[in-house]
Amino acid sequence: MHNRIYTHLADTIRTTTDTDVLPAVASLLYLHRNHHTPTHHHHQEGHQEGQFQEDTLHPHDLGTLLRLATTAEGPASARTAAHWAAHHPEAFRLYRRTETGELVAFSTWLRLTEPDDHHLTADPIVAAAWTHARATTPLRAGEHLAISRLWVLPQHRDTSPVLDLIQSRIIGNCLRAERMAWSYIAIRRPNRAWTEHLQRYGMRTIPAQPRLDNTPYTLFVHDWRAVPAHTWLDRMNRLLLGRTTDTPDPTTSDLAVLSQTEFTEAVRKALRQLPRPGALATSPLARTRLIADQAPQDPGTALSDLLRQAIDDLREDPRSAKLHRALSITFLHGTPTQELAAEQLGLPFTTYRRHLTTGIERICTDLWHRELHGADVPAHQST
């Protein structure tokens, strides 16, 4: 029953409207109420009584917002808020007292697809995030990174329902994101409770600590390609059930994040290894989303089945029939040499080689598309 409730609530977060995200996340977090966290007012007085409400940024809010930022974190931090309000006002969420409309906090969720010198100069926190991402596992085509910032008046920084709302928005953003590579949560001098809480939920820190007003900020980071949302949720559920997340579990292992060049080379090598499923189990592809999306089975067998199906799929398109024949006789029939394969197909060797090369490129392209977008997204929807 617990698993069914947990799955239902997680699905609701992903599919509900933006307006209903916060109560949906609050319902999921209610299951974590017995776990010690620095914010747990939502179980007592926050969401139920509606003391605070979330709002979007309007032009007339800017002055109040910048005054709050200066009070909360200083003038340099306020300047970064002004910069992003001018360039990405849609990234802001404001938090007000329901009765009075008083602004007590605001947050941003910056969704960025490429580094921009103007932004990097204006915000050291964004610059640190991009430096980390590019030095670790860079973004691939169509991916983005997200950076979360929060400005909270001092009296609401500890156990406050305002922080509950901000946390719920962050979790909702993470679980609803499409093609997000990295998420970063920047917190000014986090206390031990906050650090342990975020690390418990799979957010690790990076060495760099950018400074604003000479105050260091800690960046908590998560790679959503290595640990996708469904895996992250499963780990959190196991935590609730009292199962340690340190125990290796093949169904929740971190995925490999390959560049397109690395991926293509791995596909080429795996095609040559098709007659040996045991060898395929050690392929980098066996730890990618490509295989994780398959039904649970031995990774080597799953990869073998996937490659064979990719070759067979070419037969369905009359324009690719010649590519299918070249790939099939070379990799599926185990023909000893390419010269013999060309002879059996009744083709000049140069023609056979052209068909084989084009066929391999087609397989690499098709599987790369599936790695990035999943099996259910047609190529015309991926751009």
The 8 nearest C-alpha neighbors of each residue, nearest first, counted from 0:
[[1, 3, 2, 4, 5, 6, 7, 240],
 [0, 2, 4, 3, 5, 6, 240, 30],
 [3, 1, 5, 0, 4, 6, 236, 7],
 [2, 4, 0, 6, 5, 1, 7, 8],
 [5, 3, 7, 1, 2, 6, 8, 0],
 [4, 6, 2, 8, 3, 7, 1, 9],
 [5, 7, 9, 3, 4, 8, 2, 10],
 [8, 6, 4, 10, 5, 9, 3, 11],
 [7, 9, 11, 5, 10, 6, 27, 4],
 [10, 8, 6, 12, 11, 7, 5, 13],
 [11, 9, 7, 13, 8, 12, 6, 14],
 [10, 12, 8, 14, 9, 13, 15, 7],
 [13, 11, 9, 10, 23, 14, 15, 20],
 [12, 14, 175, 10, 11, 15, 174, 9],
 [13, 15, 11, 12, 10, 16, 175, 9],
 [16, 14, 11, 12, 13, 19, 20, 17],
 [15, 17, 19, 18, 20, 14, 12, 13],
 [18, 16, 20, 19, 15, 21, 171, 14],
 [17, 19, 16, 20, 21, 15, 22, 53],
 [20, 18, 16, 17, 21, 22, 15, 23],
 [19, 21, 23, 17, 18, 22, 12, 24],
 [20, 22, 24, 23, 167, 19, 25, 168],
 [23, 21, 25, 24, 20, 19, 26, 46],
 [24, 22, 20, 26, 21, 25, 12, 19],
 [23, 25, 27, 21, 26, 22, 167, 28],
 [26, 24, 22, 28, 27, 23, 29, 21],
 [25, 27, 29, 23, 24, 28, 22, 8],
 [26, 28, 24, 29, 25, 30, 8, 23],
 [29, 27, 25, 31, 30, 26, 24, 32],
 [30, 28, 32, 26, 31, 27, 25, 42],
 [29, 31, 28, 32, 27, 26, 33, 239],
 [32, 30, 28, 29, 34, 33, 239, 27],
 [33, 31, 29, 34, 30, 28, 42, 39],
 [34, 32, 31, 35, 30, 29, 36, 239],
 [35, 33, 31, 32, 36, 239, 30, 39],
 [34, 36, 33, 37, 32, 196, 39, 31],
 [37, 35, 38, 196, 34, 39, 192, 193],
 [38, 36, 192, 158, 193, 39, 35, 157],
 [39, 37, 158, 36, 163, 40, 159, 162],
 [38, 40, 41, 42, 36, 37, 158, 32],
 [41, 39, 43, 160, 42, 45, 44, 38],
 [40, 42, 45, 39, 46, 43, 44, 160],
 [43, 41, 40, 39, 44, 29, 32, 45],
 [44, 42, 40, 41, 45, 39, 47, 46],
 [43, 45, 48, 41, 40, 47, 46, 42],
 [46, 44, 41, 160, 40, 47, 48, 49],
 [45, 47, 49, 41, 48, 44, 22, 50],
 [46, 48, 49, 45, 44, 41, 43, 42],
 [47, 49, 44, 46, 50, 45, 51, 43],
 [48, 50, 46, 51, 47, 45, 52, 97],
 [49, 51, 97, 48, 96, 45, 52, 46],
 [52, 50, 96, 97, 49, 95, 94, 161],
 [51, 53, 95, 94, 97, 96, 54, 49],
 [52, 54, 94, 93, 92, 95, 51, 55],
 [55, 53, 93, 92, 94, 52, 56, 95],
 [54, 56, 92, 93, 91, 57, 53, 89],
 [55, 57, 91, 88, 92, 60, 93, 54],
 [56, 58, 60, 59, 55, 61, 88, 54],
 [59, 57, 60, 61, 56, 62, 88, 84],
 [58, 60, 57, 61, 62, 63, 56, 64],
 [61, 59, 58, 57, 63, 62, 64, 56],
 [60, 62, 64, 63, 59, 58, 65, 57],
 [61, 63, 65, 64, 60, 66, 59, 58],
 [64, 62, 66, 65, 61, 60, 67, 102],
 [63, 65, 61, 67, 62, 66, 60, 68],
 [66, 64, 68, 62, 67, 63, 77, 69],
 [67, 65, 69, 63, 68, 64, 70, 62],
 [66, 68, 70, 64, 65, 69, 71, 63],
 [69, 67, 77, 65, 71, 66, 70, 72],
 [68, 70, 73, 74, 66, 77, 67, 72],
 [71, 69, 67, 68, 72, 73, 66, 152],
 [70, 72, 68, 152, 69, 151, 67, 150],
 [71, 73, 69, 68, 70, 76, 150, 74],
 [72, 74, 69, 76, 75, 70, 71, 77],
 [73, 75, 77, 69, 76, 78, 72, 212],
 [76, 74, 78, 77, 212, 211, 73, 79],
 [75, 77, 79, 78, 74, 73, 72, 211],
 [76, 78, 68, 74, 80, 69, 75, 79],
 [77, 79, 81, 75, 80, 76, 82, 74],
 [80, 78, 82, 76, 81, 77, 122, 83],
 [79, 81, 77, 83, 78, 82, 84, 76],
 [82, 80, 78, 84, 79, 83, 77, 85],
 [81, 83, 79, 85, 80, 84, 78, 86],
 [84, 82, 86, 87, 85, 80, 81, 79],
 [83, 85, 88, 81, 87, 82, 86, 80],
 [84, 86, 83, 82, 87, 81, 88, 80],
 [85, 87, 83, 84, 88, 82, 81, 89],
 [88, 86, 83, 89, 84, 90, 85, 109],
 [89, 87, 84, 90, 91, 86, 85, 56],
 [88, 90, 87, 91, 56, 55, 84, 92],
 [91, 89, 108, 107, 88, 87, 109, 92],
 [92, 90, 107, 89, 106, 88, 56, 55],
 [91, 93, 55, 106, 105, 54, 107, 56],
 [94, 92, 105, 54, 53, 55, 104, 91],
 [95, 93, 53, 104, 52, 105, 102, 103],
 [96, 94, 102, 101, 100, 51, 52, 103],
 [95, 97, 51, 100, 101, 99, 98, 50],
 [96, 98, 51, 50, 100, 99, 52, 95],
 [99, 97, 96, 100, 50, 51, 101, 95],
 [98, 100, 101, 96, 97, 95, 102, 51],
 [99, 101, 96, 95, 97, 98, 102, 51],
 [102, 100, 95, 96, 99, 103, 97, 98],
 [101, 103, 95, 94, 104, 100, 96, 93],
 [104, 102, 95, 152, 94, 101, 151, 96],
 [105, 103, 151, 94, 150, 102, 152, 93],
 [104, 106, 93, 150, 92, 94, 149, 151],
 [107, 105, 149, 92, 148, 91, 150, 93],
 [106, 108, 91, 90, 148, 147, 109, 92],
 [107, 109, 147, 90, 146, 110, 145, 91],
 [110, 108, 146, 145, 90, 107, 111, 147],
 [109, 111, 145, 144, 108, 143, 146, 112],
 [112, 110, 144, 143, 113, 109, 145, 114],
 [111, 113, 143, 144, 142, 110, 114, 141],
 [112, 114, 111, 115, 143, 138, 129, 144],
 [115, 113, 116, 129, 112, 119, 111, 118],
 [114, 116, 118, 117, 119, 113, 120, 126],
 [117, 115, 119, 118, 120, 114, 121, 126],
 [116, 118, 120, 115, 119, 121, 122, 114],
 [117, 119, 121, 115, 120, 116, 122, 125],
 [120, 118, 126, 116, 122, 121, 117, 125],
 [119, 121, 117, 118, 122, 116, 123, 126],
 [120, 122, 118, 119, 117, 79, 123, 82],
 [121, 123, 124, 119, 125, 120, 79, 118],
 [124, 122, 126, 125, 209, 127, 119, 120],
 [123, 125, 127, 126, 122, 209, 128, 185],
 [124, 126, 128, 127, 122, 123, 119, 129],
 [125, 127, 119, 123, 129, 124, 128, 130],
 [128, 126, 130, 124, 125, 129, 123, 131],
 [129, 127, 125, 131, 130, 126, 132, 124],
 [128, 130, 132, 126, 131, 127, 133, 125],
 [131, 129, 127, 133, 128, 132, 134, 126],
 [130, 132, 134, 128, 129, 133, 135, 127],
 [133, 131, 129, 135, 137, 134, 130, 136],
 [132, 134, 137, 130, 131, 135, 129, 136],
 [133, 135, 131, 132, 130, 136, 137, 129],
 [136, 134, 132, 133, 131, 137, 130, 138],
 [135, 137, 132, 133, 134, 138, 256, 257],
 [138, 136, 133, 132, 135, 139, 134, 258],
 [139, 137, 142, 180, 143, 136, 140, 132],
 [138, 140, 142, 141, 137, 258, 259, 180],
 [139, 141, 142, 138, 371, 143, 259, 382],
 [140, 142, 139, 143, 178, 382, 112, 381],
 [143, 141, 178, 139, 140, 179, 138, 180],
 [144, 142, 112, 179, 111, 180, 178, 110],
 [143, 145, 181, 180, 111, 179, 182, 110],
 [146, 144, 110, 182, 109, 183, 111, 181],
 [145, 147, 183, 109, 108, 182, 184, 148],
 [146, 148, 108, 184, 107, 183, 185, 109],
 [149, 147, 107, 106, 185, 184, 146, 108],
 [150, 148, 106, 105, 151, 107, 147, 186],
 [149, 151, 105, 104, 68, 106, 71, 152],
 [152, 150, 104, 71, 156, 153, 103, 155],
 [151, 153, 71, 154, 155, 103, 104, 156],
 [154, 152, 156, 155, 151, 71, 157, 70],
 [153, 155, 152, 156, 157, 151, 159, 103],
 [156, 154, 159, 153, 152, 157, 151, 161],
 [157, 155, 153, 154, 151, 159, 152, 158],
 [156, 158, 159, 155, 37, 38, 154, 162],
 [159, 157, 38, 37, 40, 156, 39, 160],
 [158, 160, 161, 155, 162, 157, 40, 38],
 [159, 161, 45, 163, 40, 162, 41, 164],
 [162, 160, 164, 159, 163, 165, 51, 155],
 [163, 161, 165, 160, 164, 159, 166, 38],
 [162, 164, 160, 166, 161, 165, 38, 167],
 [163, 165, 167, 161, 162, 166, 168, 160],
 [166, 164, 162, 168, 167, 163, 169, 161],
 [167, 165, 163, 169, 168, 164, 162, 170],
 [166, 168, 164, 170, 165, 169, 24, 21],
 [167, 169, 171, 165, 166, 170, 172, 21],
 [170, 168, 172, 166, 171, 167, 173, 165],
 [171, 169, 173, 167, 172, 168, 174, 166],
 [170, 172, 168, 174, 169, 173, 175, 167],
 [173, 171, 169, 175, 170, 174, 176, 168],
 [174, 172, 170, 171, 176, 175, 169, 228],
 [173, 175, 171, 172, 228, 176, 170, 13],
 [176, 174, 13, 172, 173, 171, 177, 12],
 [177, 175, 173, 174, 172, 179, 178, 171],
 [176, 178, 179, 175, 142, 174, 143, 173],
 [179, 177, 142, 180, 143, 176, 141, 372],
 [180, 178, 143, 177, 144, 142, 181, 176],
 [179, 181, 223, 144, 224, 143, 222, 142],
 [182, 180, 144, 222, 221, 223, 179, 145],
 [181, 183, 145, 221, 220, 144, 146, 222],
 [184, 182, 220, 146, 219, 147, 218, 145],
 [183, 185, 147, 219, 218, 146, 148, 186],
 [186, 184, 218, 148, 217, 147, 216, 183],
 [187, 185, 217, 216, 189, 188, 184, 218],
 [186, 188, 216, 189, 217, 215, 185, 214],
 [187, 189, 216, 186, 215, 190, 217, 214],
 [190, 188, 187, 186, 193, 194, 191, 217],
 [189, 191, 193, 192, 194, 188, 195, 187],
 [190, 192, 194, 193, 195, 189, 196, 37],
 [191, 193, 195, 194, 190, 37, 196, 36],
 [194, 192, 196, 190, 191, 195, 189, 37],
 [193, 195, 191, 197, 196, 192, 198, 189],
 [196, 194, 198, 192, 193, 197, 199, 191],
 [195, 197, 193, 199, 194, 198, 36, 192],
 [198, 196, 200, 202, 199, 194, 195, 193],
 [197, 199, 202, 201, 195, 200, 203, 196],
 [200, 198, 196, 197, 201, 195, 202, 194],
 [201, 199, 197, 198, 202, 196, 235, 231],
 [200, 202, 198, 199, 203, 197, 221, 231],
 [203, 201, 198, 220, 197, 221, 219, 200],
 [204, 202, 219, 220, 198, 201, 221, 205],
 [203, 205, 219, 218, 220, 206, 202, 217],
 [204, 206, 207, 218, 219, 203, 220, 217],
 [207, 205, 208, 204, 217, 218, 131, 209],
 [208, 206, 205, 209, 127, 217, 218, 131],
 [207, 209, 216, 217, 215, 206, 210, 218],
 [210, 208, 216, 124, 215, 123, 207, 127],
 [211, 209, 215, 214, 213, 216, 208, 212],
 [210, 212, 213, 214, 75, 76, 215, 209],
 [211, 213, 214, 75, 73, 210, 74, 76],
 [214, 212, 211, 210, 215, 209, 75, 216],
 [213, 215, 210, 211, 212, 216, 187, 188],
 [216, 214, 210, 208, 209, 188, 187, 213],
 [215, 217, 187, 208, 186, 209, 188, 210],
 [216, 218, 186, 208, 185, 187, 219, 215],
 [219, 217, 185, 184, 204, 183, 205, 220],
 [218, 220, 204, 184, 203, 202, 183, 185],
 [221, 219, 183, 202, 203, 182, 204, 218],
 [220, 222, 202, 182, 181, 223, 203, 183],
 [223, 221, 181, 224, 225, 180, 226, 182],
 [222, 224, 227, 226, 180, 225, 181, 221],
 [225, 223, 227, 222, 226, 180, 256, 254],
 [224, 226, 254, 253, 223, 222, 255, 256],
 [225, 227, 223, 253, 224, 230, 231, 222],
 [228, 226, 223, 230, 224, 229, 231, 225],
 [227, 229, 231, 230, 174, 232, 223, 226],
 [228, 230, 232, 231, 227, 233, 226, 174],
 [231, 229, 233, 227, 232, 228, 251, 226],
 [230, 232, 228, 234, 233, 229, 226, 227],
 [233, 231, 235, 229, 234, 230, 228, 236],
 [234, 232, 230, 236, 235, 231, 237, 229],
 [235, 233, 237, 231, 236, 232, 238, 230],
 [234, 236, 238, 232, 233, 237, 231, 239],
 [235, 237, 233, 239, 238, 234, 232, 240],
 [236, 238, 240, 234, 242, 239, 235, 233],
 [239, 237, 235, 241, 236, 242, 240, 243],
 [240, 238, 236, 237, 241, 235, 31, 242],
 [241, 239, 237, 238, 242, 236, 235, 243],
 [240, 242, 238, 239, 237, 243, 236, 244],
 [243, 241, 237, 238, 240, 244, 239, 246],
 [242, 244, 245, 246, 238, 241, 237, 234],
 [243, 245, 246, 234, 242, 238, 237, 247],
 [246, 244, 243, 247, 242, 248, 234, 238],
 [245, 247, 244, 243, 248, 242, 249, 252],
 [248, 246, 245, 249, 252, 244, 251, 250],
 [247, 249, 250, 251, 252, 246, 244, 245],
 [250, 248, 252, 251, 247, 253, 295, 246],
 [249, 251, 248, 252, 295, 291, 230, 247],
 [250, 252, 248, 249, 230, 253, 234, 233],
 [253, 251, 249, 250, 248, 254, 247, 226],
 [252, 254, 225, 226, 251, 255, 286, 227],
 [253, 255, 225, 286, 287, 252, 226, 256],
 [254, 256, 287, 286, 225, 257, 253, 283],
 [255, 257, 225, 254, 224, 287, 258, 136],
 [258, 256, 262, 261, 255, 259, 260, 287],
 [257, 259, 261, 260, 262, 139, 256, 137],
 [258, 260, 262, 261, 263, 257, 367, 139],
 [259, 261, 263, 258, 262, 264, 257, 265],
 [262, 260, 258, 264, 259, 263, 257, 265],
 [261, 263, 259, 265, 260, 264, 257, 258],
 [264, 262, 266, 260, 265, 261, 363, 259],
 [263, 265, 267, 261, 266, 262, 268, 260],
 [264, 266, 262, 268, 263, 267, 269, 261],
 [267, 265, 269, 263, 268, 264, 270, 262],
 [268, 266, 264, 270, 265, 269, 263, 271],
 [267, 269, 265, 271, 266, 270, 264, 272],
 [270, 268, 272, 266, 271, 267, 265, 273],
 [271, 269, 273, 267, 272, 268, 266, 330],
 [270, 272, 268, 269, 273, 330, 267, 274],
 [273, 271, 269, 270, 275, 274, 268, 279],
 [272, 274, 270, 275, 271, 303, 269, 276],
 [273, 275, 272, 276, 333, 331, 330, 271],
 [276, 274, 273, 272, 277, 278, 279, 303],
 [277, 275, 279, 299, 278, 300, 273, 274],
 [278, 276, 275, 279, 280, 299, 281, 300],
 [277, 279, 276, 280, 275, 281, 272, 282],
 [280, 278, 299, 276, 282, 281, 277, 269],
 [299, 279, 281, 278, 277, 298, 282, 285],
 [280, 282, 279, 278, 283, 285, 299, 277],
 [281, 283, 279, 284, 285, 280, 265, 269],
 [284, 282, 285, 286, 281, 265, 255, 287],
 [283, 285, 287, 282, 286, 265, 290, 289],
 [284, 286, 298, 283, 282, 287, 290, 280],
 [287, 285, 254, 255, 284, 283, 290, 288],
 [288, 286, 255, 289, 284, 254, 290, 285],
 [287, 289, 291, 290, 370, 292, 254, 286],
 [288, 290, 370, 287, 291, 292, 369, 284],
 [289, 291, 293, 292, 288, 287, 285, 302],
 [290, 292, 288, 293, 289, 287, 286, 294],
 [293, 291, 290, 289, 288, 294, 373, 374],
 [294, 292, 290, 291, 295, 301, 289, 296],
 [293, 295, 296, 292, 291, 301, 290, 297],
 [296, 294, 293, 297, 250, 291, 301, 298],
 [297, 295, 298, 294, 301, 300, 293, 299],
 [296, 298, 300, 299, 301, 295, 280, 302],
 [299, 297, 301, 285, 300, 280, 302, 296],
 [280, 300, 298, 279, 302, 276, 301, 297],
 [299, 301, 303, 297, 302, 298, 276, 304],
 [300, 302, 298, 304, 299, 303, 297, 305],
 [301, 303, 305, 299, 304, 300, 298, 306],
 [304, 302, 300, 306, 305, 301, 273, 299],
 [303, 305, 301, 307, 302, 306, 308, 300],
 [304, 306, 302, 308, 303, 307, 301, 309],
 [307, 305, 309, 303, 308, 304, 302, 310],
 [308, 306, 304, 310, 309, 305, 311, 303],
 [307, 309, 311, 305, 310, 306, 312, 304],
 [310, 308, 306, 312, 307, 311, 305, 362],
 [309, 311, 307, 308, 312, 313, 323, 306],
 [310, 312, 308, 313, 309, 314, 307, 323],
 [313, 311, 309, 314, 310, 315, 308, 316],
 [314, 312, 315, 311, 319, 323, 310, 316],
 [313, 315, 320, 312, 316, 311, 323, 319],
 [314, 316, 313, 312, 317, 320, 311, 319],
 [315, 317, 319, 318, 314, 313, 320, 312],
 [318, 316, 320, 319, 315, 314, 313, 321],
 [319, 317, 316, 320, 321, 322, 313, 314],
 [318, 320, 322, 316, 317, 313, 321, 323],
 [321, 319, 323, 314, 317, 322, 318, 324],
 [320, 322, 324, 323, 319, 325, 354, 318],
 [323, 321, 358, 319, 354, 325, 320, 324],
 [324, 322, 320, 326, 321, 313, 325, 314],
 [323, 325, 327, 321, 322, 326, 328, 320],
 [324, 326, 355, 322, 323, 327, 328, 354],
 [327, 325, 329, 323, 324, 328, 330, 355],
 [326, 328, 331, 324, 329, 330, 325, 323],
 [327, 329, 332, 325, 326, 331, 330, 324],
 [330, 328, 326, 327, 334, 333, 331, 325],
 [329, 331, 327, 333, 326, 332, 328, 270],
 [332, 330, 327, 333, 328, 329, 273, 326],
 [333, 331, 328, 334, 330, 329, 327, 274],
 [332, 334, 330, 331, 329, 335, 328, 274],
 [333, 335, 332, 329, 336, 340, 328, 339],
 [336, 334, 333, 337, 339, 340, 329, 338],
 [337, 335, 339, 338, 334, 340, 329, 333],
 [336, 338, 340, 339, 341, 329, 335, 334],
 [339, 337, 341, 336, 340, 342, 348, 335],
 [338, 340, 342, 336, 337, 341, 343, 334],
 [339, 341, 337, 343, 342, 338, 334, 344],
 [342, 340, 344, 338, 346, 339, 348, 343],
 [341, 343, 339, 345, 344, 340, 346, 338],
 [344, 342, 340, 345, 341, 339, 346, 328],
 [343, 345, 341, 342, 346, 340, 325, 324],
 [344, 346, 342, 343, 341, 347, 340, 351],
 [347, 345, 341, 344, 351, 348, 342, 350],
 [346, 348, 350, 349, 351, 341, 345, 342],
 [347, 349, 351, 350, 341, 352, 346, 338],
 [348, 350, 352, 351, 347, 353, 346, 341],
 [351, 349, 353, 347, 352, 348, 346, 354],
 [350, 352, 348, 354, 353, 349, 341, 346],
 [353, 351, 355, 349, 350, 354, 356, 348],
 [352, 354, 350, 356, 351, 355, 357, 349],
 [355, 353, 351, 322, 357, 352, 356, 358],
 [356, 354, 352, 358, 325, 353, 357, 326],
 [355, 357, 353, 359, 358, 354, 352, 360],
 [358, 356, 360, 354, 355, 359, 353, 361],
 [357, 359, 322, 355, 361, 360, 356, 354],
 [360, 358, 362, 356, 361, 357, 355, 363],
 [359, 361, 363, 357, 358, 362, 364, 356],
 [360, 362, 358, 364, 359, 363, 365, 357],
 [363, 361, 359, 365, 364, 360, 366, 358],
 [364, 362, 360, 366, 361, 365, 263, 367],
 [365, 363, 361, 367, 362, 366, 360, 368],
 [364, 366, 362, 368, 367, 363, 361, 369],
 [367, 365, 369, 368, 363, 364, 362, 370],
 [368, 366, 370, 364, 369, 365, 363, 371],
 [367, 369, 365, 371, 366, 370, 372, 364],
 [368, 370, 373, 366, 374, 372, 367, 371],
 [371, 369, 367, 289, 368, 288, 373, 372],
 [370, 372, 368, 369, 373, 367, 178, 288],
 [373, 371, 369, 370, 368, 376, 381, 374],
 [374, 372, 369, 375, 370, 376, 371, 368],
 [373, 375, 369, 376, 372, 377, 370, 292],
 [374, 376, 373, 377, 372, 369, 378, 380],
 [375, 377, 374, 373, 372, 380, 378, 381],
 [378, 376, 379, 380, 375, 381, 374, 372],
 [377, 379, 381, 380, 376, 368, 382, 365],
 [378, 380, 377, 381, 382, 376, 368, 372],
 [381, 379, 378, 377, 382, 376, 372, 375],
 [380, 382, 378, 379, 372, 377, 376, 141],
 [381, 380, 379, 141, 378, 140, 372, 377]]
